[in-house]
Amino acid sequence: IPIVFHDHYGRIEVDPAIPPWFRIGHRFIGHYVGVHEELTAWARRAGMAAERTSTIPNAIDLSRVMDARPHDLRRELSLGEDIAIAVLAASFKHEKGIDMVIEAVARSQCRGRLHLAIAGGGTETEFAAACRELVRRHQLERDVSMLGARSDIANVLRGADIGLLGSYR
């Protein structure tokens, strides 16, 4: 069974070094897929043959977001201009790391100056309940909003100051 390896080794812009595990392990990889050309070139420099590499750009078409009319999250959430709004758009699934982002907000020095708006639905109702409990336990009710599933996600993202994405995978 050929091994297809997809990597988000995202530090190549600041650290182009090839880690030892990849210098050795690339021999066992049947095909390497980078999400941008710089990653694919990095794999080739590490010893991957060009015919065993491909680039498949990230699947997010940002023009949909950039062309959207910004949703007025400040008004919806009753927030002042001095509060930065960070939007995390993801299904409520453990692998999406929403709980990790909530924990980060709880530990952040930006409490009171940053508002996390989570847009997403999902079928993992126990995980969603656990995330709501984290908000309650850390007393983040004023700092975190659960927007639910949205059909206007491009507008919501365009109306944010910051976009966040947490992930365990």
JORA-V893428 format. One record per backbone hydrogen bond with DSSP energy under -1.0 kcal/mol. CO is the residue of the C=O (numbers start at 1). NH is the residue of the N-H. E is the energy in kcal/mol with one decimal. If there is no record, write none. Layout:
co->CO nh->NH e->E
co->CO nh->NH e->E
//
This chain:
co->3 nh->30 e->-1.8
co->3 nh->31 e->-1.9
co->5 nh->33 e->-2.7
co->8 nh->10 e->-2.5
co->11 nh->14 e->-1.4
co->11 nh->15 e->-3.1
co->19 nh->22 e->-1.1
co->19 nh->23 e->-2.0
co->20 nh->24 e->-2.0
co->21 nh->25 e->-2.5
co->22 nh->26 e->-2.2
co->24 nh->27 e->-1.0
co->25 nh->28 e->-1.9
co->26 nh->29 e->-1.1
co->31 nh->5 e->-2.9
co->32 nh->54 e->-2.0
co->33 nh->7 e->-1.0
co->34 nh->56 e->-2.4
co->35 nh->58 e->-1.0
co->36 nh->39 e->-1.0
co->36 nh->40 e->-1.6
co->37 nh->41 e->-2.7
co->38 nh->42 e->-2.1
co->39 nh->43 e->-2.2
co->40 nh->44 e->-2.0
co->41 nh->45 e->-2.3
co->42 nh->46 e->-1.5
co->43 nh->48 e->-2.3
co->44 nh->47 e->-1.4
co->49 nh->52 e->-2.2
co->50 nh->53 e->-1.6
co->52 nh->32 e->-2.8
co->54 nh->34 e->-2.5
co->60 nh->62 e->-1.1
co->61 nh->64 e->-1.3
co->62 nh->66 e->-3.1
co->63 nh->67 e->-2.3
co->65 nh->68 e->-1.1
co->71 nh->73 e->-1.8
co->72 nh->76 e->-2.1
co->73 nh->77 e->-3.0
co->74 nh->79 e->-2.6
co->80 nh->83 e->-1.5
co->84 nh->115 e->-3.2
co->85 nh->161 e->-2.3
co->85 nh->162 e->-2.1
co->86 nh->117 e->-3.2
co->87 nh->164 e->-2.8
co->88 nh->119 e->-2.6
co->91 nh->93 e->-2.2
co->93 nh->96 e->-2.0
co->94 nh->97 e->-2.1
co->95 nh->168 e->-2.8
co->97 nh->101 e->-1.9
co->98 nh->102 e->-2.3
co->99 nh->103 e->-2.4
co->100 nh->104 e->-2.1
co->101 nh->105 e->-2.3
co->102 nh->106 e->-2.2
co->103 nh->107 e->-1.7
co->110 nh->113 e->-3.0
co->110 nh->114 e->-1.0
co->113 nh->84 e->-2.9
co->115 nh->86 e->-3.1
co->116 nh->145 e->-2.9
co->117 nh->88 e->-2.4
co->118 nh->147 e->-3.1
co->119 nh->90 e->-1.8
co->121 nh->92 e->-3.8
co->123 nh->125 e->-1.9
co->124 nh->128 e->-2.3
co->125 nh->129 e->-2.3
co->126 nh->130 e->-2.2
co->127 nh->131 e->-2.2
co->128 nh->132 e->-2.2
co->129 nh->133 e->-2.2
co->130 nh->134 e->-2.1
co->131 nh->135 e->-2.0
co->132 nh->136 e->-2.1
co->133 nh->137 e->-3.3
co->134 nh->138 e->-2.3
co->135 nh->140 e->-3.1
co->136 nh->139 e->-1.3
co->140 nh->143 e->-1.5
co->140 nh->144 e->-2.0
co->143 nh->116 e->-3.2
co->145 nh->118 e->-3.2
co->148 nh->120 e->-1.1
co->152 nh->156 e->-2.2
co->153 nh->157 e->-2.9
co->154 nh->158 e->-2.1
co->155 nh->71 e->-2.5
co->155 nh->159 e->-1.4
co->157 nh->160 e->-1.3
co->162 nh->87 e->-2.7
//
